[in-house]
Amino acid sequence: MDKVLDILGKSKWLVVAALFAFCVAPTFISYQPYQFRWDDSNYLLGSIKVSQAFWSGNVHGLGAMVGKRPPAMALLGLPWGPLASWDAASKCFITLAAVISLLAALCLYLLLRIGVKPFFLVAASVCVVASIGPYPPGASAHWDATAFMADNLFAWTTLAAVLLIPYEARTHCPSIKGAVMRGILWGSILSLGAMTKVNFFYFIALIVPTLFFIRLHYGGLRGAVAALIAFACWSAPSAIYLARWGRPVFDNAKASSFGRLADFYYIPLLQFLGDTIRESPGLVLSFVLTVTALIYIVIQRRRILWGPDFLTLLIMIGFGIVVLASHNRQIRFAFPAIVALPFLTGILMSGKGHSASGRSAALAAGLVLCGLLVASVPTRHRANRQQSLGRADAVLAQAAGCNAKRIMLATDSPTLNRNLMHLAIAVSALGAAVRVDTLAYQAMSGAPIEEDFRAIRESDEVVFQDKDALSPPFANQRVLEYERYTRQQGGFDPIRVGGDVSVYPMYCRKK
């Protein structure tokens, strides 16, 4: 009889795991053709450069990890050896999906061990897929969630991080060895978050003290200190990296969220909320269910308002408020709150005493991981070179015909920008010695237009894209002046390439 009950118990968790996987898979896995644009092309370029430097033993080349963003995305190409062709996009897509799959499986394990009731676990999963899933078709939230970007990786890392608090409070491990292993777990998750986005330091500042005091309460001083030392040692590499090379990362994060750069992306809060609801109506379902559950908790279960579970919820709500307070409001920045809040509410609704055994939770998480990994494999077909690099390749081919070494982009758009040009150079035999610069963002930075004119004169080719394709407007403020000046300098008509691109060969040196 006990064996039958054990089998039924495991079957219940396996069904829950299957429903969890079915819901969360579409939130980060897509088989739709993908077009690289701005930041994603920069992430892929970094992955290519780091893989080449690592596998060739070029220590100086690893400097490609250092830039305005943390290096987690730049490491996605390492498992594949040196990358040098467009196939790099396919391989990095698989790696990104695999890492998120691992995090989703870890989150499921933590949720089962914490003791979320099956109904609330499945309901939370439905809320997540309703918010950033593939319906309605063409929703910007789903495109962002399945893009080659750090935002969804950040969201699932954040969920794993905040789940550490209720996990630590409900699954006690009094031994020193267990405390050390918990510290390593803390360090692994929190280091990944810090190396993905520096916004994660908000969570580090709140989670680490909370974990320490919970460990101190249940495991005593020795256990708490052992866990903290293990955490510090395991986190040391990422801490050293950010202390040594993190200044540009922090400066960029500040400028992008609350600085001058954020002002250019400013959208009024009500307009942002209206646009978000119109494009992703499933967010309303998730919001209504979550708020309803929280009202019930506040009225009927006031006792838990003073526990670590509710503190975890408050931490995530605080992050959501920070996102909405920023001038640079984009739905992808709210992914951590969108993903985490339904599950954290489910924990509060479940109460205590419903946790799965470690073996059952590990089995369920392992099966989810295997299923998500299998579902991730077809993402290798997503990257479309013609859509992503068609115009950049055409410009490079024209430059090769003229033996041009200095290309100046006078416009900026999702289909032709400096990041895409650099990516095209990295995956092409053409243009290895070509230098590409851009005049985009010069006006918004306050640079005198005379400096831009001098840059045009010193270029071998100046590239313009047709007006209808240009975006964002603040990056293309001086396009008319640039083209007028270029025509005056050259005195000839441009060469048309790529359908909507005009190339002015200022100094064409035929081979």
Summary of the structure (lengths in Angstrom):
residues: 511
radius of gyration: 25.2
end to end distance: 84.6
largest distance: 91.5
contacts: 1761
relative contact order: 0.12
helix: 71%
strand: 5%
